[in-house]
Amino acid sequence: MLSVLRNRTYRHLFTAQVIALVGTGLATVALSLLAYDLAGANASAVLGTALAIKMAAYVGIALVVGAFADRIPRRALLVAMDLTRAGVALALPFVDRTWQIYVLIFLLQSASAAFTPTFQATIPEVLPAERDYTRALSMSRLAYDLESLLSPALAAGLLTLISYNWLFAGTTVGFLASAALVVSAVLPKPAPVERSGGVRARAAFGTRLFWATPRLRALLALDLAVAAAGALVFVNTVVLVRDHLHRSAGAVSIALGAYGLGSLAAALPLPRLLDRARDRSVMLPAAFALPVILGLVAVVTAGPPTGWTWPLLLAAWVAIGAACSAVLTPSGRLIRRSTTTTDLPAAFAAQFSLSHGCWLLTYPLAGWLAAGAGLPVTAAVLGVIALAGATAAAVSWPARDPARLTHVHADLPAGHPHLADARRSPAGWLHGHEYVIDPQHRRWPKRGPMTVS
């Protein structure tokens, strides 16, 4: 897996990602403490609102930035977003009103909503070989998982020496270092996208791409399954551990660490597995495992806790982390396979926005259900959502999903450059190639040759 780090450009980008993630992890801890200082017992409400603002920024801003990403130099955009995030982190220690937190969080997450899809779209251009790109996806998954495990521990260690306000300084340094590493990397320059329509049409292209491409529709359904299971972990772990099991605050960290451990354990062998197996045969079984695990959690939490409840919970969280990792890690391969190089920013922006839309649905649902109906009902309802997502993915994603498809163009004129290898047929110009949605291919062929234009 580490062989991809021999590529200098990717090595610099990956290091930038890791440093920025560590900075973000420090900021998460510091923001919780800042909210407590400002709001006291209402800190949860402040953080909940900040989380909602984060998701709203992710859903709305990513699509808009995706409409412009092909017109802005990649390096300039990435560096500008890192500098913006550094500036926001630097301002956070001086906040003395909760509304100021909300404004700064919106700016910070808007910059992240622009940075992350652009970064994701750059990696397959830096590593065009599928084998290398698969390993880069697993490296990225490992970076996220290690951040979730190590950043809280690092923050705890630093807080024994400094006040939490200095953690924001560490975040600022992380984003500045990320910007410096991006500047030092030579990024490929994608060809300009030629697409008619205004900003709204360009912003909508990525969403239309997902809706028109069967495997991407399946990916969105899989994102919903992951969001359902992940919401149970991230929203309800503290209540389950503290109120249902009556364990210490440290046990909350252990439970969340079990989820991260499961994700790590799955990410490590995935590159070799994906060398031999198709994405569909890995992602769908993992998605169908999620509702089974959530159903077991519902059963376990329905009765009073026993000596087995705590180890069963940890095992369930490890299994959820592993299944989510098996679904999420190959997703970049599906996106790269389903679009042209020039449309990668729009595609990743759409995936970023739509997937976080799933989290925007499941996060509050997990919280409201737990408060009103209890943990067993919450786990059961989220399990039903995960099952619906996995089933929709299985139905949308054909078992036989070749990249090359034969199709007919009825409206393109003779001599059109796209028809160089086409031959005449009763329905129009017939040919086959690796098929993606673009201006010449607006619909997905069904079985047999289909008219697409």
Secondary structure, DSSP 8 states (H G I E B T S, - for coil): -GGGGGSHHHHHHHHHHHHHHHHHHHHHHHHHHHHHHHHGGGHHHHHHHHHHHHHHHHHHHHHHHHHHGGGS-HHHHHHHHHHHHHHHHHHGGG--SHHHHHHHHHHHHHHHHHHHHHHHHHHHHHS-SHHHHHHHHHHHHHHHHHHHHHHHHHHHHHHTTS-THHHHHHHHHHHHHHHHHHHHS-----------S-HHHHHHHHHHHHHHSHHHHHHHHHHHHHHHHHHHHHHHHHHIIIIIS---HHHHHHHHHHHHHHHHHHHTTHHHHHHHS-HHHHHHHHHHHHHHHHHHHHHHHHS---TTHHHHHHHHHHHHHHHHHHHHTTHHHHHHHTS-GGGHHHHHHHHHHHHHHHHHHHHHHHHHHHHHT-HHHHHHHHHHHHHHHHHHHHHHS-SS--SEEEEEESSS-TT-GGGTT-EEETTEEEEEEE---BTTB-S---SS--B--
